[in-house]
Amino acid sequence: MTSTMAAPAGTDEATTTTPMAQTPAAASVGGPREGRAKRRTFTTEYKRRIVAEYGAAPSGAKGAVLRRERLYDSHVQEWRAAIAGGTLDEPSKGGRPRKTTEQARISELERQVARLEAEAARKDQVIADRDAALEVLGKGVAFLEAITSRNTR
């Protein structure tokens, strides 16, 4: 069973659907996030309208504006700062900045160096184990030669 609730005007989503119960078969059909609420995005006009409405509201009614629009005070503060800085109309750059080709090459080489160092350490350990085995074998051979030479005298 799902409940559907209309989103505030000015958001890019028409409805928000929240699943009440979900069967395992339904979860595997569309992926693990199927049926979950999507992140809301707001238009520039909506942000400007809400900031103006919030600023014009008397101090007791500001919370009502936020509750009606299902927003937090931090939304309005962020939007107000973006309007003041003139960056509200710019599309936001989400996530990390892309690596330059030099940075990507450096990262690739660092991974390669780490892989080769680990491989060299494994090979050094194998050589050390073989040297130890040869030393033990050499002592065993020397012991057997000593016994045989004593018996032949």
C-alpha positions as CSV (number, residue, x, y, z in Angstrom):
1,M,0.0,0.0,0.0
2,T,1.4,3.4,-0.9
3,S,0.4,6.9,0.1
4,T,0.7,9.8,-2.3
5,M,1.2,13.3,-1.3
6,A,1.3,16.4,-3.5
7,A,4.6,18.3,-3.6
8,P,4.8,22.0,-3.0
9,A,4.2,24.2,-6.1
10,G,7.4,25.1,-7.8
11,T,9.2,21.8,-7.2
12,D,10.1,19.6,-10.2
13,E,8.3,16.6,-8.9
14,A,4.6,16.1,-9.1
15,T,4.0,13.6,-6.3
16,T,6.0,11.9,-3.6
17,T,5.3,8.3,-3.1
18,T,6.2,6.5,0.1
19,P,5.8,2.7,0.2
20,M,4.1,1.3,3.2
21,A,5.0,-2.4,2.6
22,Q,7.2,-3.8,-0.1
23,T,7.5,-7.4,-1.2
24,P,11.0,-8.8,-1.9
25,A,10.0,-9.5,-5.5
26,A,9.0,-5.9,-6.0
27,A,12.3,-4.7,-4.6
28,S,14.4,-6.7,-7.0
29,V,12.5,-5.6,-10.1
30,G,13.5,-2.0,-10.1
31,G,16.5,-2.0,-7.9
32,P,17.1,-1.4,-4.2
33,R,15.9,2.3,-4.3
34,E,12.7,1.5,-6.2
35,G,9.7,3.2,-4.7
36,R,11.7,5.5,-2.3
37,A,11.3,9.2,-2.3
38,K,13.4,11.1,-4.8
39,R,15.4,14.2,-3.9
40,R,13.4,17.3,-4.5
41,T,14.7,20.0,-6.9
42,F,13.4,23.6,-6.9
43,T,13.2,26.1,-9.7
44,T,14.8,29.5,-9.4
45,E,11.4,31.3,-9.4
46,Y,10.2,29.1,-6.6
47,K,13.3,29.8,-4.5
48,R,13.0,33.6,-5.1
49,R,9.3,33.5,-4.2
50,I,9.8,31.5,-1.0
51,V,12.7,33.8,0.1
52,A,10.5,36.8,-0.5
53,E,7.5,35.3,1.3
54,Y,9.7,34.1,4.2
55,G,11.3,37.6,4.6
56,A,7.9,39.4,4.4
57,A,6.2,37.0,7.0
58,P,6.0,38.2,10.6
59,S,8.2,36.4,13.0
60,G,5.4,34.0,14.2
61,A,4.4,33.0,10.7
62,K,7.8,32.1,9.3
63,G,7.6,28.6,10.7
64,A,4.2,28.1,9.1
65,V,5.7,29.0,5.7
66,L,8.4,26.4,6.2
67,R,5.9,23.7,7.3
68,R,3.5,24.4,4.4
69,E,6.3,24.1,1.9
70,R,8.1,21.2,3.8
71,L,11.3,23.2,3.9
72,Y,13.9,23.9,6.6
73,D,15.3,27.2,7.6
74,S,18.7,26.2,6.1
75,H,17.1,26.1,2.7
76,V,16.0,29.7,2.9
77,Q,19.3,30.8,4.4
78,E,21.2,29.1,1.6
79,W,18.9,30.5,-1.1
80,R,19.1,34.0,0.4
81,A,22.9,33.8,0.4
82,A,22.9,32.6,-3.2
83,I,20.6,35.5,-4.2
84,A,22.8,38.0,-2.4
85,G,25.9,36.5,-4.1
86,G,24.3,36.4,-7.5
87,T,24.8,32.7,-7.9
88,L,21.2,31.5,-7.6
89,D,20.7,31.3,-11.4
90,E,23.9,29.3,-11.9
91,P,23.5,25.5,-12.1
92,S,25.0,23.8,-9.2
93,K,28.0,21.7,-9.7
94,G,27.2,18.5,-7.8
95,G,29.9,16.2,-6.5
96,R,33.6,16.3,-6.8
97,P,35.4,18.3,-9.4
98,R,36.7,16.2,-12.3
99,K,40.4,15.2,-12.1
100,T,42.7,16.7,-14.7
101,T,44.5,14.2,-17.0
102,E,47.7,14.8,-15.0
103,Q,45.9,14.0,-11.7
104,A,44.3,10.9,-13.2
105,R,47.7,9.7,-14.5
106,I,49.3,10.3,-11.1
107,S,46.5,8.3,-9.4
108,E,46.9,5.5,-11.9
109,L,50.7,5.4,-11.4
110,E,50.4,5.5,-7.6
111,R,48.1,2.5,-7.8
112,Q,50.5,0.7,-10.1
113,V,53.5,1.5,-7.7
114,A,51.5,0.2,-4.7
115,R,50.6,-3.0,-6.7
116,L,54.2,-3.6,-7.8
117,E,55.5,-2.9,-4.2
118,A,53.1,-5.5,-2.8
119,E,54.1,-8.0,-5.6
120,A,57.8,-7.4,-4.8
121,A,57.2,-7.9,-1.1
122,R,55.5,-11.2,-1.8
123,K,58.4,-12.3,-4.0
124,D,60.9,-11.3,-1.4
125,Q,59.0,-13.5,1.1
126,V,59.1,-16.4,-1.2
127,I,62.8,-16.0,-1.7
128,A,63.4,-15.8,2.0
129,D,61.3,-19.0,2.5
130,R,63.3,-20.8,-0.1
131,D,66.6,-19.7,1.4
132,A,65.5,-21.0,4.7
133,A,64.4,-24.3,3.2
134,L,67.8,-24.6,1.4
135,E,69.7,-23.9,4.6
136,V,67.8,-26.6,6.5
137,L,68.3,-29.0,3.6
138,G,72.0,-28.2,3.5
139,K,72.4,-28.9,7.2
140,G,70.5,-32.2,6.7
141,V,72.8,-33.2,3.9
142,A,75.9,-32.2,5.9
143,F,74.7,-34.3,8.8
144,L,74.1,-37.3,6.6
145,E,77.5,-37.0,5.0
146,A,79.1,-36.8,8.5
147,I,77.3,-40.0,9.5
148,T,78.3,-41.9,6.4
149,S,81.9,-40.8,6.6
150,R,82.1,-41.9,10.3
151,N,80.7,-45.3,9.4
152,T,83.1,-45.9,6.5
153,R,86.3,-45.4,8.6
